[in-house]
């Protein structure tokens, strides 16, 4: 199975993925590059910035990728994130 297929299977199942998730769960070290390639092929993948806490108890922001054909709830989450965080989808 290719890295592209592992990412697509993961995202199409309704789950999201970050760089750390991709490394830990799928063995992929450069998920942003793979996502770029998949988007270039026409896959409806988008990203949002999410807030996380790192191992040093510091607040950080990371990219979280998702398949755009998810439910209305996901779209509402994006709208709320844009409103409160000023984040815009770069699709």
Secondary structure by P-SEA (a helix, b strand, c coil): ccaaaaaaaaaaacccccaaaaaaccccccaaaaaaaaaaaccbbbbbbbbbbccccbbbbbbbbbcccccaaaaaaaaaaaacccccccc
